[in-house]
Amino acid sequence: MANAFDFKERLIMELFSWEAIDEAIKLGITPMASENLLFVPDKKEVIKLLKEKNVKFACFSVRLIENNKNFIDELRENDIKCYVFHVNFDDGIDENYVFNNYFTQIFGMYADNLDLLQ
């Protein structure tokens, strides 16, 4: 399916296994590591794998930020751009909250409401 995508150079695909990441790289698709690959006991190994595979994007639930700030900082320090989802799932955690509280650590968010741009 990705090969049929007209703007493949703009495609960043969220992937859930290291094997899928390897396959995407072979196909010329930019991979984004999902949270199940990131939030494991050996986070140093995760960063090592991301760097070895030249994975520059990661995504995870906004709910994981508070208890993982040091790890998220390490991702950022290693030039891995982090995006969050689950915005608007919890009371008070909307786009404005994420923008005002977490944009020093993350690069972007999956947003439903773009009023924050006004």
Contacts in CASP RR format, 6 or more apart in sequence:
PFRMAT RR
TARGET T0000
AUTHOR 0000-0000-0000
METHOD contacts of the structure
MODEL  1
MANAFDFKERLIMELFSWEAIDEAIKLGITPMASENLLFVPDKKEVIKLL
KEKNVKFACFSVRLIENNKNFIDELRENDIKCYVFHVNFDDGIDENYVFN
NYFTQIFGMYADNLDLLQ
2 8 0 8 1.000
2 11 0 8 1.000
2 13 0 8 1.000
2 24 0 8 1.000
2 27 0 8 1.000
2 29 0 8 1.000
3 27 0 8 1.000
5 11 0 8 1.000
8 28 0 8 1.000
8 29 0 8 1.000
11 29 0 8 1.000
11 30 0 8 1.000
12 30 0 8 1.000
12 31 0 8 1.000
12 32 0 8 1.000
12 57 0 8 1.000
13 24 0 8 1.000
13 29 0 8 1.000
13 30 0 8 1.000
13 31 0 8 1.000
13 32 0 8 1.000
14 32 0 8 1.000
14 34 0 8 1.000
14 59 0 8 1.000
15 21 0 8 1.000
15 24 0 8 1.000
15 31 0 8 1.000
15 32 0 8 1.000
15 33 0 8 1.000
15 34 0 8 1.000
15 37 0 8 1.000
16 34 0 8 1.000
16 36 0 8 1.000
16 37 0 8 1.000
17 37 0 8 1.000
18 37 0 8 1.000
18 49 0 8 1.000
18 53 0 8 1.000
20 31 0 8 1.000
21 31 0 8 1.000
21 33 0 8 1.000
21 37 0 8 1.000
21 53 0 8 1.000
21 55 0 8 1.000
22 53 0 8 1.000
24 30 0 8 1.000
24 31 0 8 1.000
25 31 0 8 1.000
25 53 0 8 1.000
25 54 0 8 1.000
30 56 0 8 1.000
30 57 0 8 1.000
31 53 0 8 1.000
31 55 0 8 1.000
31 57 0 8 1.000
32 55 0 8 1.000
32 57 0 8 1.000
32 58 0 8 1.000
32 59 0 8 1.000
32 83 0 8 1.000
33 50 0 8 1.000
33 55 0 8 1.000
33 57 0 8 1.000
33 58 0 8 1.000
33 59 0 8 1.000
34 58 0 8 1.000
34 59 0 8 1.000
34 60 0 8 1.000
35 58 0 8 1.000
35 59 0 8 1.000
35 60 0 8 1.000
35 61 0 8 1.000
35 64 0 8 1.000
37 46 0 8 1.000
38 46 0 8 1.000
38 58 0 8 1.000
38 60 0 8 1.000
38 71 0 8 1.000
38 75 0 8 1.000
39 60 0 8 1.000
39 64 0 8 1.000
39 68 0 8 1.000
39 71 0 8 1.000
40 46 0 8 1.000
43 71 0 8 1.000
43 74 0 8 1.000
47 74 0 8 1.000
47 75 0 8 1.000
47 78 0 8 1.000
47 80 0 8 1.000
49 55 0 8 1.000
50 58 0 8 1.000
50 75 0 8 1.000
50 78 0 8 1.000
50 80 0 8 1.000
51 78 0 8 1.000
55 80 0 8 1.000
56 79 0 8 1.000
56 80 0 8 1.000
56 81 0 8 1.000
57 80 0 8 1.000
57 81 0 8 1.000
57 82 0 8 1.000
57 83 0 8 1.000
58 75 0 8 1.000
58 80 0 8 1.000
58 81 0 8 1.000
58 82 0 8 1.000
58 83 0 8 1.000
59 82 0 8 1.000
59 83 0 8 1.000
59 84 0 8 1.000
59 85 0 8 1.000
59 110 0 8 1.000
60 82 0 8 1.000
60 84 0 8 1.000
60 85 0 8 1.000
61 84 0 8 1.000
61 85 0 8 1.000
61 86 0 8 1.000
62 84 0 8 1.000
62 85 0 8 1.000
62 86 0 8 1.000
62 87 0 8 1.000
62 89 0 8 1.000
62 93 0 8 1.000
62 98 0 8 1.000
62 102 0 8 1.000
62 109 0 8 1.000
63 86 0 8 1.000
63 89 0 8 1.000
63 90 0 8 1.000
65 72 0 8 1.000
65 84 0 8 1.000
65 102 0 8 1.000
65 105 0 8 1.000
65 106 0 8 1.000
69 105 0 8 1.000
72 82 0 8 1.000
72 105 0 8 1.000
72 106 0 8 1.000
73 105 0 8 1.000
75 82 0 8 1.000
76 82 0 8 1.000
76 105 0 8 1.000
76 107 0 8 1.000
81 107 0 8 1.000
81 108 0 8 1.000
82 105 0 8 1.000
82 106 0 8 1.000
82 107 0 8 1.000
82 108 0 8 1.000
83 106 0 8 1.000
83 107 0 8 1.000
83 108 0 8 1.000
83 109 0 8 1.000
83 110 0 8 1.000
84 98 0 8 1.000
84 102 0 8 1.000
84 106 0 8 1.000
84 108 0 8 1.000
84 109 0 8 1.000
84 110 0 8 1.000
85 109 0 8 1.000
85 110 0 8 1.000
86 93 0 8 1.000
87 93 0 8 1.000
87 94 0 8 1.000
87 95 0 8 1.000
87 98 0 8 1.000
87 109 0 8 1.000
87 110 0 8 1.000
87 111 0 8 1.000
87 112 0 8 1.000
88 94 0 8 1.000
88 95 0 8 1.000
88 112 0 8 1.000
88 113 0 8 1.000
94 113 0 8 1.000
95 109 0 8 1.000
95 111 0 8 1.000
95 112 0 8 1.000
95 113 0 8 1.000
95 114 0 8 1.000
95 115 0 8 1.000
95 116 0 8 1.000
96 115 0 8 1.000
96 116 0 8 1.000
98 106 0 8 1.000
98 109 0 8 1.000
99 109 0 8 1.000
99 116 0 8 1.000
END
